[in-house]
Amino acid sequence: MWTLEVYPFAMHQLPAAYQNYLASQDQHVIDAVRPVLLQSAADQRHGVRITYNRGPTGHQAHLDESVPYGEIVEDID
């Protein structure tokens, strides 16, 4: 669980979809995607696309202007 001391910019409430996604993931996935979810919550303009790569990179997330704010789209890369 992150704290405001570690992420001082995390004062924005995460949308329910983001919270639900994080609650259902292992810690390594949370660590990989949480910074992008926080960035999305801070600017509140775009949603997040999360891809899973079977190689060494695993889960990756990025802001996606085609995804509405507060939503997550998952893809396999």
C-alpha positions as CSV (number, residue, x, y, z in Angstrom):
1,M,0.0,0.0,0.0
2,W,1.4,3.4,-0.9
3,T,1.5,6.3,1.4
4,L,1.5,10.1,0.9
5,E,5.1,10.2,2.2
6,V,6.2,8.0,-0.7
7,Y,3.9,9.5,-3.3
8,P,3.2,13.1,-2.3
9,F,1.4,13.8,-5.6
10,A,-1.1,11.0,-4.9
11,M,-3.7,13.2,-3.2
12,H,-6.2,12.6,-6.0
13,Q,-8.8,10.0,-5.4
14,L,-8.4,7.1,-7.8
15,P,-11.5,6.3,-9.8
16,A,-13.4,3.1,-8.7
17,A,-12.2,1.2,-11.8
18,Y,-8.6,1.9,-10.9
19,Q,-9.1,0.9,-7.3
20,N,-10.8,-2.3,-8.2
21,Y,-8.1,-3.2,-10.7
22,L,-5.3,-2.6,-8.1
23,A,-7.2,-4.7,-5.5
24,S,-7.3,-7.7,-7.8
25,Q,-3.6,-7.7,-8.8
26,D,-0.3,-9.1,-7.4
27,Q,2.2,-6.6,-6.0
28,H,4.5,-6.7,-9.0
29,V,1.6,-5.7,-11.3
30,I,0.6,-2.9,-8.9
31,D,4.1,-1.6,-8.8
32,A,4.2,-1.5,-12.6
33,V,0.9,0.2,-13.3
34,R,0.2,2.4,-10.2
35,P,2.3,5.4,-11.4
36,V,0.3,5.6,-14.6
37,L,-3.0,5.3,-12.7
38,L,-1.9,8.1,-10.4
39,Q,-0.9,10.2,-13.4
40,S,-4.3,9.7,-15.0
41,A,-6.0,10.6,-11.8
42,A,-3.9,13.8,-11.5
43,D,-4.8,15.1,-15.0
44,Q,-8.3,13.5,-15.3
45,R,-8.1,13.7,-19.1
46,H,-7.4,10.1,-20.4
47,G,-7.9,6.6,-19.3
48,V,-5.2,3.9,-19.1
49,R,-4.3,1.0,-21.4
50,I,-2.5,-1.9,-19.7
51,T,-0.7,-4.4,-21.8
52,Y,0.7,-7.8,-20.8
53,N,3.8,-8.9,-22.6
54,R,4.8,-12.5,-22.1
55,G,8.5,-11.5,-22.1
56,P,10.6,-10.0,-19.3
57,T,8.7,-6.7,-19.3
58,G,5.4,-8.1,-18.0
59,H,2.7,-5.6,-17.4
60,Q,3.0,-2.1,-18.8
61,A,0.6,0.8,-18.6
62,H,0.3,4.1,-20.5
63,L,-2.2,6.9,-20.8
64,D,-4.5,6.5,-23.8
65,E,-6.5,9.3,-25.3
66,S,-8.9,6.8,-26.9
67,V,-9.8,5.5,-23.4
68,P,-12.2,7.7,-21.4
69,Y,-10.9,9.0,-18.0
70,G,-11.5,6.5,-15.2
71,E,-11.5,3.5,-17.4
72,I,-8.9,0.7,-18.0
73,V,-8.5,-1.3,-21.1
74,E,-6.4,-4.5,-21.0
75,D,-4.6,-5.9,-24.0
76,I,-2.1,-8.7,-24.7
77,D,0.9,-7.5,-26.6
